[in-house]
């Protein structure tokens, strides 16, 4: 809704201000099982890249 | 003492299955079931008879898994936790397992005691404990994914890491 307003022709300063200041509820991925497992897979990839390129670099 | 690593590996895997199996039971079965059971008024049975037993096996299996894992590492314990070259991958798994163990004893179990009424807590404290225990349990489920990857590949499939 706000995004639509942000990109529409009748944009005014108040809309922009509201878009960046309005509090929208943020979802925690750990609240769902699928979010938890996807987070786990992403963390695995991040740690793998970290290990291979930083800890084991040059070994 | 060639027998020690063999026994340590056996106990480590055995206890690890119990620990992570119960962790998945809590997250994939008990938490969603409790939600439904609360709605139809049958949650008391789970909270009174199932959860305390599951938590007993869960928290002590975590300790046995860690101790057997430490014994299995043996002289490689310090190099693994220091993430030294050839032990870096198993060391990362060991760090993740250690964080999970601390989560069990520092966050999950003390808060579960409040939720189950084993220690006195008012309704607000119970609600807070429920959220903390839930998130700590979900964090452990998330951490179990990379932990199992690095544990299963860390020493035996090191080519994955270019070693």
Backbone of each chain as ProteinMPNN parsed JSONL, in Angstrom:
{"seq_chain_A": "XXXXXXXXXXXXXXXXXXXXXXXXXXXXXXXXXXXXXXXXXXXXXXXXXXXXXXXXXXX", "coords_chain_A": {"N_chain_A": [[0.827, -1.196, 0.0], [1.757, 1.296, 0.973], [4.022, 1.331, -0.556], [2.933, 1.468, -3.111], [1.853, 3.991, -2.971], [4.166, 5.389, -2.639], [5.373, 5.242, -5.105], [3.599, 6.423, -6.78], [2.159, 9.12, -8.764], [1.242, 11.276, -7.272], [2.948, 11.828, -5.162], [3.964, 12.952, -1.99], [5.891, 14.786, 0.447], [5.127, 13.989, 2.95], [4.156, 11.393, 2.603], [6.493, 10.018, 1.948], [7.978, 10.417, 4.234], [6.343, 9.073, 6.055], [6.538, 6.471, 5.074], [9.137, 5.746, 5.733], [9.153, 5.961, 8.474], [6.986, 4.711, 9.628], [5.881, 2.101, 11.735], [6.199, -1.222, 10.985], [5.159, -4.568, 11.495], [7.762, -6.906, 12.053], [8.59, -10.047, 10.81], [9.702, -12.96, 12.532], [11.932, -15.353, 11.429], [12.268, -17.684, 12.879], [9.864, -18.278, 13.981], [8.431, -19.97, 12.394], [8.524, -23.376, 11.211], [9.499, -23.918, 8.641], [10.848, -21.509, 8.104], [12.83, -21.654, 10.05], [14.326, -23.914, 9.233], [15.167, -23.11, 6.67], [16.711, -20.913, 7.405], [18.715, -22.294, 8.74], [19.929, -23.721, 6.639], [20.883, -21.595, 5.088], [22.661, -20.463, 6.942], [24.473, -22.564, 7.087], [25.627, -22.459, 4.511], [26.793, -19.905, 4.61], [28.667, -20.24, 6.716], [30.239, -22.231, 5.586], [31.382, -20.95, 3.348], [32.763, -18.957, 4.724], [34.557, -20.536, 6.224], [36.034, -21.838, 4.202], [37.122, -19.744, 2.71], [38.315, -17.951, 4.479], [39.259, -19.067, 6.998], [40.529, -21.398, 6.052], [41.978, -20.476, 3.942], [44.759, -20.521, 1.881], [45.729, -22.843, 2.944]], "CA_chain_A": [[0.0, 0.0, 0.0], [2.643, 2.461, 1.074], [4.918, 1.282, -1.716], [2.166, 2.003, -4.236], [1.754, 5.445, -2.807], [5.503, 5.959, -2.773], [5.747, 5.325, -6.514], [2.565, 7.067, -7.588], [2.478, 10.48, -9.208], [0.906, 12.296, -6.274], [3.816, 11.627, -4.01], [4.365, 14.167, -1.281], [6.93, 14.571, 1.472], [4.537, 13.302, 4.094], [4.115, 9.954, 2.279], [7.872, 9.492, 2.023], [8.319, 10.424, 5.661], [5.571, 8.028, 6.712], [7.062, 5.186, 4.628], [10.366, 5.392, 6.441], [9.021, 6.015, 9.933], [5.872, 3.886, 10.108], [6.317, 0.815, 12.282], [5.531, -2.4, 10.435], [5.621, -5.752, 12.252], [8.768, -7.706, 11.369], [8.4, -11.47, 11.146], [10.899, -13.694, 12.939], [11.915, -16.627, 10.69], [12.246, -18.812, 13.813], [8.491, -18.56, 14.397], [7.882, -21.077, 11.599], [9.473, -24.48, 11.021], [10.176, -23.742, 7.348], [11.785, -20.388, 8.268], [13.955, -22.144, 10.865], [15.159, -24.814, 8.422], [15.796, -22.311, 5.607], [17.771, -20.154, 8.086], [19.792, -23.251, 9.007], [20.639, -24.002, 5.377], [21.616, -20.36, 4.738], [23.787, -20.366, 7.885], [25.454, -23.586, 6.66], [26.343, -21.927, 3.34], [27.609, -18.764, 5.069], [29.803, -20.775, 7.485], [31.09, -22.972, 4.647], [32.148, -19.948, 2.586], [33.66, -18.338, 5.708], [35.621, -21.495, 6.551], [36.867, -22.123, 3.031], [37.818, -18.566, 2.186], [39.033, -17.163, 5.493], [40.022, -19.916, 7.93], [41.368, -22.361, 5.333], [42.642, -19.834, 2.797], [46.208, -20.684, 1.889], [46.155, -24.144, 3.514]], "C_chain_A": [[0.864, 1.25, 0.0], [3.601, 2.518, -0.112], [4.226, 1.851, -2.941], [2.111, 3.511, -4.177], [3.092, 6.119, -3.051], [5.87, 6.166, -4.236], [4.68, 5.985, -7.382], [2.905, 8.523, -7.832], [2.253, 11.527, -8.121], [1.72, 12.157, -4.984], [4.098, 12.949, -3.295], [5.316, 13.812, -0.139], [6.395, 13.75, 2.643], [4.501, 11.787, 3.874], [5.489, 9.326, 2.441], [8.28, 9.359, 3.483], [7.619, 9.269, 6.38], [6.119, 6.64, 6.359], [8.276, 4.775, 5.45], [10.219, 5.381, 7.965], [7.935, 5.093, 10.489], [6.377, 2.523, 10.586], [5.502, -0.322, 11.676], [6.039, -3.618, 11.199], [6.621, -6.563, 11.431], [8.599, -9.164, 11.778], [9.737, -12.097, 11.52], [10.888, -15.04, 12.212], [11.829, -17.843, 11.612], [10.837, -19.137, 14.306], [7.845, -19.672, 13.569], [8.958, -22.142, 11.397], [10.228, -24.301, 9.706], [11.201, -22.61, 7.43], [13.028, -20.808, 9.034], [14.899, -22.993, 10.014], [15.862, -24.055, 7.298], [16.937, -21.48, 6.205], [18.974, -21.051, 8.354], [20.611, -23.547, 7.764], [21.468, -22.779, 4.958], [22.838, -20.206, 5.637], [24.889, -21.374, 7.521], [26.292, -23.046, 5.496], [27.276, -20.788, 3.748], [28.855, -19.274, 5.802], [30.768, -21.533, 6.577], [31.985, -22.002, 3.871], [33.176, -19.275, 3.5], [34.856, -19.252, 5.996], [36.594, -21.665, 5.387], [37.711, -20.92, 2.612], [38.593, -17.762, 3.217], [39.887, -18.049, 6.393], [41.005, -20.807, 7.167], [42.069, -21.755, 4.117], [44.153, -20.017, 2.92], [46.681, -21.986, 2.476], [46.353, -25.139, 2.377]], "O_chain_A": [[0.725, 2.132, -0.847], [3.944, 3.591, -0.606], [4.816, 2.607, -3.714], [2.293, 4.208, -5.175], [3.174, 7.229, -3.577], [6.573, 7.115, -4.586], [4.85, 6.089, -8.597], [3.803, 9.088, -7.207], [2.965, 12.529, -8.049], [1.215, 12.35, -3.879], [4.434, 13.946, -3.935], [5.5, 12.637, 0.18], [7.104, 12.938, 3.239], [4.765, 11.001, 4.783], [5.628, 8.24, 3.003], [8.841, 8.349, 3.909], [8.22, 8.579, 7.204], [6.167, 5.747, 7.205], [8.427, 3.61, 5.816], [11.078, 4.843, 8.664], [7.955, 4.736, 11.667], [7.194, 1.88, 9.925], [4.282, -0.381, 11.83], [7.225, -3.694, 11.517], [6.372, -6.874, 10.267], [8.478, -9.471, 12.964], [10.768, -11.808, 10.912], [9.931, -15.801, 12.359], [11.376, -18.909, 11.195], [10.631, -20.152, 14.971], [6.839, -20.252, 13.979], [10.152, -21.843, 11.412], [11.442, -24.502, 9.649], [12.3, -22.731, 6.888], [14.139, -20.382, 8.718], [16.117, -22.818, 10.063], [17.026, -24.327, 7.003], [18.0, -21.352, 5.597], [20.118, -20.62, 8.213], [21.839, -23.617, 7.822], [22.613, -22.917, 4.528], [23.921, -19.862, 5.165], [26.078, -21.076, 7.631], [27.517, -23.163, 5.499], [28.414, -20.717, 3.285], [29.964, -18.804, 5.548], [31.981, -21.482, 6.78], [33.192, -22.213, 3.757], [34.318, -19.051, 3.1], [36.006, -18.811, 6.01], [37.812, -21.64, 5.566], [38.866, -21.065, 2.211], [39.454, -16.963, 2.847], [41.088, -17.82, 6.541], [42.159, -20.96, 7.568], [42.693, -22.481, 3.344], [44.742, -19.7, 3.953], [47.884, -22.243, 2.522], [46.71, -26.292, 2.621]]}, "seq_chain_B": "XXXXXXXXXXXXXXXXXXXXXXXXXXXXXXXXXXXXXXXXXXXXXXXXXXXXXXXXXXXXXXXXXXXXXXXXXXXXXXXXXXXXXXXXXXXXXXXXXXXXXXXXXXXXXXXXXXXXXXXXXXXXXXXXXXXXXXXXXXXXXXXXXXXXXXXXXXXXXXXXXXX", "coords_chain_B": {"N_chain_B": [[45.517, -46.916, 23.735], [43.337, -47.751, 21.807], [40.728, -48.423, 21.904], [39.247, -46.449, 23.147], [38.598, -44.149, 21.352], [36.803, -45.488, 19.673], [34.701, -46.319, 21.395], [33.969, -43.785, 22.313], [33.079, -42.554, 19.96], [30.886, -44.155, 19.355], [29.184, -43.712, 21.619], [28.922, -40.96, 21.395], [27.508, -40.6, 18.956], [25.195, -42.071, 19.536], [24.117, -40.774, 21.853], [23.865, -38.29, 20.679], [21.913, -38.693, 18.719], [19.73, -39.128, 20.404], [19.576, -36.629, 21.701], [19.326, -34.638, 19.564], [17.208, -35.799, 18.245], [15.149, -35.578, 20.149], [15.082, -32.816, 20.29], [14.093, -32.206, 17.73], [11.677, -33.498, 18.007], [10.421, -31.856, 19.956], [10.243, -29.438, 18.494], [9.025, -30.085, 16.0], [6.845, -31.659, 16.617], [5.78, -31.561, 19.413], [5.41, -28.777, 20.125], [3.626, -27.711, 18.05], [1.536, -29.532, 18.578], [0.832, -28.959, 21.217], [-0.328, -26.495, 20.9], [-2.73, -27.077, 19.548], [-3.773, -28.836, 21.463], [-4.132, -27.167, 23.651], [-6.211, -25.65, 22.713], [-8.354, -27.47, 22.715], [-8.432, -28.177, 25.352], [-6.79, -30.275, 26.319], [-4.159, -30.106, 26.966], [-2.871, -30.381, 29.389], [-2.09, -33.01, 29.991], [0.094, -33.501, 28.298], [1.893, -31.53, 29.198], [2.213, -32.347, 31.843], [2.905, -35.123, 31.885], [4.409, -35.875, 29.588], [6.26, -33.824, 28.638], [8.105, -33.264, 30.902], [9.518, -35.725, 31.118], [10.603, -35.995, 28.537], [12.221, -33.735, 28.503], [14.071, -34.382, 30.493], [15.571, -36.553, 29.396], [16.463, -35.162, 27.155], [18.118, -32.977, 28.101], [20.173, -34.285, 29.505], [21.147, -36.021, 27.603], [22.313, -34.177, 25.956], [24.529, -33.346, 27.456], [25.981, -35.774, 27.671], [26.506, -36.239, 24.967], [28.219, -34.084, 24.383], [30.407, -34.529, 26.135], [31.29, -37.067, 25.287], [31.963, -36.381, 22.703], [34.074, -34.624, 23.17], [35.888, -36.394, 24.291], [36.299, -38.006, 22.1], [37.556, -36.246, 20.361], [39.925, -35.911, 21.734], [43.389, -35.427, 21.739], [43.091, -33.598, 19.764], [41.363, -31.735, 20.644], [41.941, -29.015, 21.512], [43.228, -27.914, 19.12], [40.963, -28.188, 17.44], [38.966, -26.525, 18.587], [40.339, -24.186, 18.358], [40.179, -23.77, 15.73], [42.153, -24.697, 13.965], [43.822, -25.302, 10.923], [43.584, -28.376, 9.66], [41.705, -29.272, 11.448], [39.705, -27.478, 11.426], [37.102, -27.64, 10.262], [35.724, -29.697, 11.701], [36.002, -28.514, 14.111], [34.426, -26.236, 13.872], [31.932, -27.445, 13.835], [32.042, -28.487, 16.423], [32.045, -26.139, 17.931], [29.489, -25.145, 17.294], [27.923, -27.19, 18.399], [28.605, -26.847, 21.071], [27.577, -24.305, 21.624], [24.895, -24.955, 21.32], [24.584, -26.756, 23.456], [24.984, -25.026, 25.634], [22.788, -23.378, 25.233], [20.747, -25.171, 25.871], [21.136, -25.649, 28.663], [21.361, -23.103, 29.803], [19.344, -21.46, 28.787], [17.0, -22.925, 27.781], [16.26, -25.069, 29.67], [16.136, -23.745, 32.339], [14.022, -21.939, 31.804], [11.995, -23.664, 31.008], [11.485, -24.91, 33.409], [10.097, -22.949, 34.779], [7.832, -22.725, 33.144], [6.668, -25.277, 33.375], [6.003, -25.276, 36.002], [7.802, -26.122, 37.922], [9.422, -24.461, 39.291], [8.588, -21.535, 41.211], [6.603, -19.08, 39.49], [5.077, -16.114, 38.236], [2.215, -15.29, 36.096], [3.071, -13.479, 34.105], [5.828, -13.845, 34.108], [5.893, -16.486, 33.316], [4.871, -16.324, 30.733], [6.87, -14.854, 29.505], [9.0, -16.606, 29.848], [8.117, -18.711, 28.285], [8.333, -17.699, 25.699], [11.098, -17.165, 25.497], [12.199, -19.741, 25.892], [11.073, -21.026, 23.703], [12.225, -19.624, 21.511], [14.939, -20.154, 21.965], [14.972, -22.898, 21.639], [14.188, -23.097, 18.976], [16.348, -21.776, 17.852], [18.371, -23.614, 18.373], [17.455, -25.686, 16.739], [17.82, -24.504, 14.264], [20.633, -24.15, 14.346], [21.389, -26.786, 14.39], [21.405, -27.668, 11.796], [23.749, -26.622, 10.258], [25.567, -27.661, 12.168], [25.367, -30.487, 12.032], [26.19, -30.815, 9.402], [28.914, -29.955, 9.472], [29.914, -31.655, 11.444], [29.545, -34.226, 10.327], [31.071, -34.127, 8.054], [33.463, -33.014, 8.749], [35.868, -34.444, 9.58], [36.034, -36.714, 8.012], [35.278, -36.302, 5.357], [36.937, -34.367, 4.115], [37.645, -33.29, 1.692], [35.628, -31.782, 0.713], [36.072, -29.359, 1.841], [38.299, -28.566, 0.606], [40.572, -29.707, 1.6]], "CA_chain_B": [[44.078, -46.999, 23.994], [42.584, -47.622, 20.561], [39.309, -48.67, 22.167], [38.583, -45.23, 23.611], [37.912, -43.407, 20.279], [35.678, -46.286, 19.175], [33.602, -46.183, 22.357], [33.56, -42.378, 22.352], [32.29, -42.28, 18.744], [29.62, -44.888, 19.52], [28.353, -42.996, 22.601], [28.674, -39.611, 20.852], [26.423, -40.701, 17.956], [24.032, -42.592, 20.254], [23.549, -39.676, 22.649], [23.528, -37.196, 19.749], [20.605, -39.032, 18.123], [18.726, -38.886, 21.452], [19.481, -35.175, 21.922], [18.758, -33.911, 18.422], [15.895, -36.393, 17.99], [14.176, -34.946, 21.053], [14.981, -31.406, 19.867], [13.17, -32.181, 16.588], [10.359, -33.86, 18.534], [9.85, -30.653, 20.569], [9.947, -28.405, 17.505], [8.156, -30.502, 14.893], [5.663, -32.387, 17.095], [5.145, -31.15, 20.666], [4.953, -27.367, 20.133], [2.353, -27.581, 17.312], [0.485, -30.343, 19.222], [0.375, -28.236, 22.414], [-1.207, -25.405, 20.445], [-4.044, -27.696, 19.311], [-4.26, -29.419, 22.714], [-4.603, -26.053, 24.486], [-7.506, -25.224, 22.173], [-9.452, -28.366, 23.139], [-8.348, -28.438, 26.791], [-6.113, -31.532, 26.67], [-2.713, -29.845, 27.026], [-2.311, -30.704, 30.715], [-1.467, -34.326, 29.942], [1.42, -33.359, 27.663], [2.75, -30.742, 30.094], [2.471, -33.043, 33.107], [3.495, -36.461, 31.774], [5.33, -36.072, 28.459], [7.336, -32.823, 28.568], [9.192, -33.42, 31.881], [10.337, -36.896, 30.768], [11.355, -35.671, 27.314], [13.254, -32.75, 28.87], [15.11, -35.075, 31.272], [16.439, -37.239, 28.422], [17.001, -34.133, 26.261], [19.222, -32.177, 28.656], [21.316, -35.134, 29.864], [21.726, -36.512, 26.344], [23.165, -33.079, 25.465], [25.794, -33.403, 28.22], [26.71, -36.996, 27.283], [26.982, -36.018, 23.596], [29.362, -33.16, 24.41], [31.542, -35.173, 26.819], [31.792, -38.122, 24.391], [32.592, -35.679, 21.574], [35.363, -34.101, 23.658], [36.761, -37.573, 24.421], [36.605, -38.438, 20.738], [38.558, -35.313, 19.819], [41.189, -36.225, 22.413], [44.454, -34.43, 21.606], [42.677, -32.607, 18.764], [40.359, -30.851, 21.264], [42.359, -27.607, 21.434], [43.31, -27.489, 17.714], [39.629, -28.085, 16.844], [38.288, -25.312, 19.075], [41.109, -23.027, 17.867], [39.928, -23.796, 14.278], [43.419, -24.854, 13.248], [43.737, -25.919, 9.592], [42.885, -29.622, 9.343], [40.62, -29.508, 12.403], [38.812, -26.315, 11.409], [35.713, -27.986, 9.953], [35.129, -30.401, 12.85], [36.01, -27.51, 15.183], [33.233, -25.397, 13.703], [30.833, -28.297, 14.318], [32.155, -28.574, 17.883], [31.594, -24.842, 18.469], [28.024, -25.082, 17.165], [27.384, -28.111, 19.403], [28.81, -26.249, 22.394], [26.57, -23.232, 21.757], [23.605, -25.629, 21.519], [24.572, -27.292, 24.831], [24.768, -23.889, 26.539], [21.389, -22.976, 25.048], [19.902, -26.122, 26.614], [21.258, -25.531, 30.124], [21.277, -21.71, 30.282], [18.086, -20.817, 28.387], [15.807, -23.78, 27.633], [15.857, -25.776, 30.897], [15.647, -22.846, 33.409], [12.72, -21.375, 31.442], [11.004, -24.746, 31.026], [11.117, -25.168, 34.81], [9.044, -21.97, 35.116], [6.628, -23.057, 32.363], [6.068, -26.519, 33.898], [5.641, -25.087, 37.404], [8.768, -26.76, 38.822], [9.863, -23.351, 40.154], [7.479, -20.566, 41.223], [6.653, -17.962, 38.537], [3.732, -15.577, 37.98], [1.787, -15.466, 34.7], [3.913, -12.673, 33.208], [7.139, -14.521, 34.026], [5.689, -17.718, 32.535], [4.706, -15.94, 29.326], [8.208, -14.466, 29.04], [9.797, -17.847, 29.811], [7.635, -19.508, 27.153], [8.894, -17.111, 24.473], [12.569, -17.358, 25.521], [12.461, -21.172, 25.684], [10.696, -21.335, 22.312], [13.234, -19.092, 20.582], [16.204, -20.869, 22.187], [14.791, -24.211, 21.044], [14.206, -22.906, 17.522], [17.734, -21.432, 17.504], [19.102, -24.882, 18.351], [17.04, -26.419, 15.532], [18.517, -23.842, 13.146], [22.071, -24.438, 14.455], [21.64, -28.216, 14.161], [21.606, -27.907, 10.353], [25.197, -26.571, 9.981], [26.326, -28.498, 13.091], [25.421, -31.851, 11.488], [27.007, -30.755, 8.179], [30.345, -29.89, 9.805], [30.264, -32.855, 12.216], [29.606, -35.43, 9.487], [32.091, -33.975, 7.004], [34.665, -32.352, 9.28], [37.097, -35.239, 9.628], [36.071, -37.835, 7.071], [35.052, -35.868, 3.966], [37.557, -33.043, 4.118], [37.81, -32.773, 0.326], [34.583, -30.756, 0.548], [36.626, -28.077, 2.303], [39.541, -28.336, -0.123], [41.717, -30.213, 2.389]], "C_chain_B": [[43.283, -46.765, 22.71], [41.089, -47.801, 20.767], [38.559, -47.385, 22.496], [37.899, -44.443, 22.481], [36.695, -44.151, 19.735], [34.468, -46.185, 20.083], [33.06, -44.756, 22.375], [32.691, -42.042, 21.143], [30.896, -42.907, 18.86], [28.689, -44.109, 20.446], [27.979, -41.605, 22.083], [27.492, -39.637, 19.868], [25.115, -41.125, 18.632], [23.34, -41.46, 21.042], [23.11, -38.516, 21.748], [22.181, -37.427, 19.083], [19.496, -38.746, 19.136], [18.479, -37.388, 21.629], [18.765, -34.479, 20.759], [17.396, -34.49, 18.043], [14.824, -35.763, 18.867], [13.996, -33.459, 20.721], [13.983, -31.287, 18.71], [11.753, -32.576, 17.03], [9.679, -32.613, 19.132], [9.368, -29.673, 19.488], [8.929, -28.818, 16.446], [6.853, -31.139, 15.379], [5.009, -31.708, 18.303], [4.603, -29.716, 20.648], [3.667, -27.194, 19.31], [1.214, -28.362, 17.98], [-0.077, -29.624, 20.444], [-0.587, -27.109, 22.058], [-2.631, -25.944, 20.243], [-4.648, -28.224, 20.614], [-4.782, -28.335, 23.667], [-5.996, -25.622, 24.037], [-8.639, -26.156, 22.616], [-9.318, -28.851, 24.594], [-7.656, -29.727, 27.196], [-4.594, -31.364, 26.834], [-2.068, -30.308, 28.331], [-1.567, -32.035, 30.725], [-0.058, -34.266, 29.365], [2.374, -32.644, 28.618], [3.139, -31.519, 31.347], [3.247, -34.343, 32.917], [4.55, -36.613, 30.683], [6.527, -35.122, 28.531], [8.443, -33.019, 29.612], [10.107, -34.606, 31.566], [11.204, -36.602, 29.551], [12.493, -34.708, 27.637], [14.386, -33.381, 29.668], [16.106, -35.752, 30.328], [17.174, -36.229, 27.544], [18.23, -33.464, 26.859], [20.426, -33.03, 29.039], [21.948, -35.774, 28.634], [22.662, -35.457, 25.758], [24.534, -33.128, 26.147], [26.632, -34.608, 27.767], [27.281, -36.835, 25.868], [28.241, -35.166, 23.603], [30.597, -33.839, 25.024], [32.148, -36.257, 25.916], [32.487, -37.499, 23.175], [33.964, -35.149, 21.955], [36.368, -35.25, 23.787], [37.198, -38.064, 23.05], [37.656, -37.534, 20.093], [39.93, -35.574, 20.449], [42.201, -35.103, 22.292], [44.09, -33.331, 20.606], [41.676, -31.6, 19.342], [40.726, -29.371, 21.097], [42.515, -27.145, 19.979], [41.931, -27.326, 17.055], [38.941, -26.791, 17.284], [39.038, -24.049, 18.666], [40.974, -22.891, 16.347], [41.222, -23.862, 13.471], [43.23, -25.743, 12.018], [42.941, -27.223, 9.475], [41.749, -29.95, 10.308], [39.564, -28.39, 12.376], [37.341, -26.701, 11.193], [35.032, -28.706, 11.122], [35.056, -29.436, 14.04], [34.796, -26.594, 15.109], [31.989, -26.16, 14.172], [30.828, -28.376, 15.836], [31.7, -27.269, 18.548], [30.066, -24.733, 18.424], [27.356, -25.993, 18.201], [27.499, -27.544, 20.812], [27.805, -25.119, 22.65], [25.191, -23.851, 22.025], [23.48, -26.185, 22.942], [24.299, -26.166, 25.834], [23.337, -23.386, 26.451], [20.455, -23.865, 25.87], [19.927, -25.801, 28.105], [21.071, -24.11, 30.648], [19.922, -21.076, 29.938], [16.872, -21.76, 28.411], [15.351, -24.374, 28.97], [15.401, -24.828, 32.018], [14.276, -22.244, 33.08], [11.626, -22.436, 31.412], [10.562, -25.063, 32.457], [10.015, -24.205, 35.266], [7.739, -22.351, 34.424], [5.901, -24.263, 32.97], [5.699, -26.423, 35.378], [6.582, -25.779, 38.379], [9.433, -25.729, 39.733], [8.755, -22.294, 40.113], [7.685, -19.43, 40.211], [5.228, -17.461, 38.309], [3.43, -15.695, 36.481], [2.672, -14.704, 33.715], [5.277, -13.338, 33.01], [7.027, -15.798, 33.196], [5.575, -17.401, 31.043], [6.061, -15.576, 28.722], [9.091, -15.724, 28.876], [9.421, -18.695, 28.604], [8.263, -19.023, 25.846], [10.413, -17.354, 24.386], [12.911, -18.819, 25.229], [12.16, -21.574, 24.244], [11.778, -20.878, 21.348], [14.579, -19.799, 20.734], [16.139, -22.255, 21.54], [14.837, -24.124, 19.512], [15.616, -22.545, 17.04], [18.573, -22.705, 17.42], [18.728, -25.72, 17.119], [17.744, -25.839, 14.31], [20.005, -24.206, 13.156], [22.383, -25.912, 14.17], [21.924, -28.506, 12.693], [23.096, -27.781, 9.996], [26.011, -27.481, 10.906], [26.468, -29.917, 12.529], [26.271, -31.882, 10.209], [28.496, -30.805, 8.525], [30.799, -31.108, 10.616], [30.451, -34.057, 11.295], [30.699, -35.335, 8.426], [33.452, -33.54, 7.536], [35.946, -33.161, 9.25], [37.18, -36.283, 8.526], [35.863, -37.444, 5.609], [35.662, -34.481, 3.762], [37.772, -32.453, 2.728], [36.785, -31.68, 0.048], [35.135, -29.372, 0.9], [37.955, -27.759, 1.611], [40.761, -28.804, 0.652], [42.18, -31.572, 1.872]], "O_chain_B": [[42.641, -45.728, 22.541], [40.28, -47.395, 19.933], [37.382, -47.243, 22.167], [36.727, -44.093, 22.621], [35.687, -43.539, 19.382], [33.345, -45.989, 19.616], [31.85, -44.541, 22.443], [31.69, -41.336, 21.269], [29.883, -42.296, 18.521], [27.532, -43.869, 20.101], [26.865, -41.13, 22.303], [26.593, -38.8, 19.944], [24.051, -40.588, 18.323], [22.138, -41.234, 20.904], [22.112, -37.849, 22.021], [21.399, -36.493, 18.899], [18.454, -38.193, 18.784], [17.337, -36.936, 21.698], [17.741, -33.821, 20.945], [16.523, -33.761, 17.572], [13.729, -35.451, 18.399], [12.901, -32.913, 20.853], [13.138, -30.392, 18.699], [10.762, -32.066, 16.506], [8.51, -32.345, 18.853], [8.254, -29.153, 19.55], [8.081, -28.023, 16.042], [5.864, -31.163, 14.645], [3.841, -31.323, 18.246], [3.484, -29.464, 21.095], [2.71, -26.596, 19.8], [0.064, -27.921, 17.959], [-1.281, -29.656, 20.697], [-1.522, -26.806, 22.799], [-3.605, -25.348, 20.703], [-5.847, -28.093, 20.856], [-5.748, -28.555, 24.397], [-6.849, -25.275, 24.855], [-9.754, -25.7, 22.865], [-9.987, -29.796, 25.013], [-7.895, -30.235, 28.292], [-3.846, -32.342, 26.84], [-0.871, -30.592, 28.375], [-0.538, -32.174, 31.386], [0.864, -34.9, 29.879], [3.506, -33.08, 28.827], [4.25, -31.374, 31.857], [4.15, -34.641, 33.699], [5.487, -37.396, 30.836], [7.676, -35.564, 28.49], [9.619, -32.95, 29.256], [11.324, -34.512, 31.725], [12.393, -36.92, 29.534], [13.598, -34.845, 27.111], [15.539, -32.968, 29.539], [17.317, -35.558, 30.439], [18.35, -36.408, 27.226], [19.272, -33.386, 26.207], [21.567, -32.581, 28.923], [23.15, -36.04, 28.621], [23.675, -35.788, 25.142], [25.567, -32.97, 25.497], [27.831, -34.483, 27.513], [28.41, -37.249, 25.604], [29.214, -35.478, 22.917], [31.699, -33.731, 24.488], [33.369, -36.355, 25.794], [33.481, -38.032, 22.682], [34.905, -35.215, 21.164], [37.541, -35.106, 23.44], [38.339, -38.488, 22.869], [38.534, -38.005, 19.369], [40.961, -35.47, 19.784], [41.931, -33.967, 22.684], [44.703, -32.264, 20.6], [41.195, -30.72, 18.629], [39.926, -28.576, 20.604], [41.992, -26.089, 19.622], [41.741, -26.443, 16.219], [38.402, -26.054, 16.459], [38.456, -22.965, 18.627], [41.58, -22.004, 15.745], [41.377, -23.192, 12.45], [42.574, -26.784, 12.07], [41.738, -27.18, 9.216], [40.921, -30.813, 10.018], [38.651, -28.366, 13.201], [36.449, -26.166, 11.851], [33.906, -28.372, 11.493], [34.154, -29.534, 14.872], [34.213, -26.222, 16.128], [31.11, -25.594, 14.82], [29.773, -28.339, 16.469], [31.053, -27.29, 19.595], [29.434, -24.29, 19.383], [26.351, -25.62, 18.807], [26.61, -27.733, 21.643], [27.258, -24.994, 23.746], [24.42, -23.346, 22.841], [22.418, -26.102, 23.559], [23.497, -26.319, 26.755], [22.739, -23.012, 27.459], [19.502, -23.386, 26.483], [18.879, -25.694, 28.741], [20.672, -23.92, 31.797], [19.409, -20.255, 30.699], [15.839, -21.429, 28.994], [14.196, -24.207, 29.361], [14.354, -25.083, 32.613], [13.455, -22.059, 33.979], [10.473, -22.159, 31.744], [9.413, -25.436, 32.691], [9.122, -24.577, 36.027], [6.67, -22.309, 35.033], [4.674, -24.272, 33.066], [5.151, -27.366, 35.947], [6.22, -26.005, 39.534], [9.94, -26.065, 40.803], [8.061, -22.165, 39.105], [8.783, -18.888, 40.085], [4.29, -18.251, 38.2], [4.272, -16.139, 35.7], [2.987, -15.203, 32.634], [5.806, -13.387, 31.9], [7.951, -16.151, 32.463], [6.113, -18.12, 30.201], [6.366, -15.935, 27.585], [9.821, -15.868, 27.895], [10.277, -19.317, 27.976], [8.67, -19.821, 25.001], [10.935, -17.704, 23.327], [13.797, -19.107, 24.425], [12.892, -22.358, 23.641], [12.204, -21.635, 20.476], [15.28, -20.02, 19.746], [17.12, -22.729, 20.968], [15.443, -24.964, 18.846], [16.029, -22.955, 15.955], [19.386, -22.86, 16.509], [19.583, -26.381, 16.53], [18.205, -26.573, 13.437], [20.576, -24.53, 12.114], [23.494, -26.249, 13.761], [22.608, -29.478, 12.374], [23.669, -28.739, 9.476], [27.035, -28.02, 10.488], [27.56, -30.486, 12.548], [26.986, -32.853, 9.96], [29.248, -31.592, 7.952], [31.944, -31.543, 10.489], [31.401, -34.823, 11.456], [31.195, -36.358, 7.953], [34.468, -33.681, 6.855], [37.007, -32.625, 8.929], [38.275, -36.695, 8.144], [36.243, -38.198, 4.714], [34.997, -33.552, 3.301], [38.05, -31.262, 2.592], [37.031, -30.77, -0.743], [34.723, -28.358, 0.337], [38.647, -26.81, 1.979], [41.872, -28.344, 0.388], [43.126, -32.147, 2.409]]}, "name": "protein", "num_of_chains": 2, "seq": "XXXXXXXXXXXXXXXXXXXXXXXXXXXXXXXXXXXXXXXXXXXXXXXXXXXXXXXXXXXXXXXXXXXXXXXXXXXXXXXXXXXXXXXXXXXXXXXXXXXXXXXXXXXXXXXXXXXXXXXXXXXXXXXXXXXXXXXXXXXXXXXXXXXXXXXXXXXXXXXXXXXXXXXXXXXXXXXXXXXXXXXXXXXXXXXXXXXXXXXXXXXXXXXXXXXXXXXXXXXXXX"}
